[in-house]
Amino acid sequence: MFRRAISILLLLISISVSGEQKKTTFWRIQDLNGKSHYLFGTIHVDDNRVTNFHKDIFDALANVDLFLNETDEISDISILFHEQPIIAEELSERELEKIKELSYFHTLSYENILKMKPWLLALIFNSPRPITPYNQDNLLKSYALDKGLRVQGIETVNEHFQALDNISDEEQIAILKKVLARSDKNRIDDYESLIKTYLIMDVERILKIDQQNTARIMPNKVWLKIKHNLLIKRNQLFFDRIQSRLKNKRLFIAVGASHLGGENGLLQQFRSRGFHLEPLNSLN
């Protein structure tokens, strides 16, 4: 009787463990016609800790027809600039000195920096690492091109910028001022918390930390205003456009990992439409 009880207990433990969902940022998606596609949640940094891709990534790239990136390439850099430069006239001398210091750190022209959209400059300056072209997204895209794949954006550059372009000049300056007031430790702590969370590969936790970090660099009213555009509206747009391309192509989809989790995240949208999702390995 005792042995039987132990056997039942071990069986229940086995069922519980096998039923746990593997944490990952990479998924094979089987559509309603049985065709396989792949969804990878990226992090937009060049940190070596997140660029050692697993063999599953390269195997997937060898078995698709189209690489879908989050956004089209920027072909006209004028989209980076404000219609009428406002930074120099809206900031104090101390804040402008901070901008000059950060522009050198990120190897950007100070003259061009002053012409940029304040919200965009804030996002750049909130990073504790210099901006480089070797972020995780670009590496994946390079691997896709090396395999002869066509690369395409899910959204246009204009659509990508629209979520924050729509806020007022006053709100943009408020975001920039909050970023300039942050210490190096603030920026490093937020960056490290996101990296460590990404390495755990819990997409719900990644979404939570990313939202917390973003909310810290803007007034609460502004964050509430743009949160819907940044996540909910874009998640729906992403899913609709991905679905429209599933019929004729086998896809490798690379979007920010924050778009995977949540009630309206891409994983939930695929599941609710009857797609089968299988977790794969993303990093070594």
N, C-alpha and C positions, 0 to 999 in steps of 0.2 A: 504493500500500500504506500509506504514511504517512497520507494523507488518510483512508483507511478506518479506520485505528486511532484517529485523532482523533475521527471520527464515532462510533465505538463507545464511546469514553471519554465523550464528551458525552452520549450516550444513557444510559449507566449513571449518570452524575451526575444527569441529569434524573429518572430513575426513583427514585434515592435521595432526592432533595429532595421529589418529589411524594409519596413514601411516608411522609415524616415526619409525625407526628401534630401537628396544630396545637395549641398550648397555649392553653387557654381555661378559663373557669369557667362557660361557658354552652353547653348542648347541646340540639339537637333530637333527640328520641327517637321513632323509628317503631316502634309496637307490632306484634304478630304479625298484626293485621288491617289494617295499613297506615295507621293513624291516627297523627297527629303530636301529641306532647306536648313540654314543654320543662322542662329541669332547670337551675337556676341555683345555683351555690355562693356563698353570701353570706359576708360578714365583718361581725361585729356591732359596727360603729363608725360614727360620723357624719363621718368624715374626708372632706373634699372630693375627695381623690385617688381615692376609690373610689365616688363617687356620680354621676359623669358618665356615665350609662348610654348605651350605643350604641343606634341606631335598631332593631337586631335585637330588643332587649328589648321595646320598645313594639309592634313588629309582632307579636311572639309574644303579648303580652297581649291584642291585638285579635283573636286567633284561637283563644282557649280559652274554656272554660265555667266553670272552677273554679281558684282560686288556693289552692294548698296551702302553708301556712306551716309552719315547723318545729313550733310549739307553739300551742295555743289561747291566747287572751287571758286574763290574770289577772283574774278577776272578784271574788275574795275575797282581799284583801291579807293576811289572817291567815296564809296559807301562807308568807309571808316571815319570820314570827316563830317563835322557839323556844317550845316549850310552857312552859318555865320559863326566863326570861332568865338567862343564865349569864356573859355577857361581863364585867360589872362585877366579879364576884367572882373571876374566873379570871385577870385581867390585872393587871399592875403599874400603879402611878400613871403611870409614864413611858409605858407602852403606851396607857393611857386618854387621856393628853394627845395622843398621836399620833392616836388615833381621833377626838378632838374636832377636831383640825386638819384631818383628811381629810374629816370630815363637813361642815365648812364649805366645803371645796373642791368637794365633790360636791353642795352645796346640799341636804343631807339633815338632818333633825331629829336632834340628838344623843340625845334621849330615845328616839326610835324606833330609832335605830341600836343602842342597848344591848339592845333586845328581839329583834333579828334573829338568824337562824341564823348562827353564826360562819363557816361555809364560804361562805355567800352574801355576807356582808360582805367576806370576803377577796377574792372575785372582783371585787367592785365597787372596792375600794380598790387593787387591783393595776393598775387602769387609770390612766395618766398624764393622762387627759382626763376632765373632768366628764361624768357620765352625763346624756344628753339623750334626748328622744323622737325625734330625727331621724337615727337610725342607718339603715344601708343597708336592713335588713330592713323597717323601718317605712315608708321611702320607697317601696319596691316595693309594699308592701301598700296604701299610699295611692293609687298609680297604678292598682292593680287595682280598688280601690273606685270610683275616678273613672270607670273603664270599665264600671261596673255589675256587676263580677264578684262572685260569692260567695266569701268568704274563710273558710278552715277550717284548723284545726291538724291535723297528722299525729298528734301525740301530745297527750294531755291535760296540763294543768298539773301534776297530781299525778305523772304518769309522768315528766315533765320534771325534777321536783325529786327524784324517788326515788333516782336514782343517787348523790347526795351526802347525801340525808337519812338513808341507811342506815348511814353511818359514825358512829362513837361521838362523844360530846361531847368526849372527850379528843382525838380525831383532828381534829375540827373546830377546836378551840382551837389545836392545833398548826399547822394551816394558817394561821389568822389571825395567829399570832405570827410565822410566817415572812414573811408579807406585810408586817407592820408593821416588821420588821427590814430590809426592803429599802430601798435608797436611791432617790431620784427618778431617778437615772441608770439604775439597774437596770430600773426600770419603763419608762422611755423607750426604752432600748435594745431591750428585748423587743418593745415595741409597734412600733417602727420596723422591726425585722427581719421582723415578721409582715406589716406593710403592704407593704414592698418585695417580699417573697416573693409576696404576693397579686397585686401588679401584674405580676409575671412570668407569672402564671397557670399555674404548674406545680402541679397538684393534689397530686402526690406530695410535692413539696417543702413545700407548705402544710401538709399533714398532719404532716410531720416537724417543722417549726418549731413548730407549734401544740403538739404533744406535748412538745417540749423545754421550751417556755415554761411549760406547765402543770406539768410535773414539777419545775420549779425552785421552785414555791411550796408544795410539800407534801413531807412525809417520804416517802422512797422506798417504804416498806411501804404507805403510804396510796395512793400513785399506782398501784402494782401492783394494789392491791385494787379501785380504782374504774375503772381504764382499760378493763377488759372491759365494765363497765356503760355507760360513757360512749360508747364507740365500737362495739364488736362487737355487743352486744345491741341497742343503739339503731339501728345500721345495718340489722340484720335486721328490726326492728320497722318502721322507715321503709319498707323495700322491700316488705314484706308488705302494709302499709296502702296504699301507693301502687298496688300491683298490683290491690288490691281495688276501686280507684276508676277504673282505666283503662277498664273495660268500657263505662261509660255516659257518661263525660265526657272532654273534652279538657283536659289539665291543664297548669298552670304550677306547677312545684314549686320552692320556695325553701328550701334547708336550708344549714346551715353548710358551708363549702367543705371542711372537714376530714372530712366524711362522704362525699366523692366518691372520694377516693383509697384506696389500700390493697387488699389481697387480698379483703377483705370489704366494700369501699366500694361505694357505689351504682352507680358506673360499671361496675365489674366484675360486679356482680350483674345489671345489665341485659344486659351483653354475654353472660354465661353462659346467659341464658334466651333468647337469639336475637334480642334487640332490636337495631335498627340505630341507631347513634349518629353524629350529624353535628355537629362543632364549629361554633359560631357566635361572633360578636363580642359581648363583654359590656360593655366600657368604651371610651370614645373616647380 
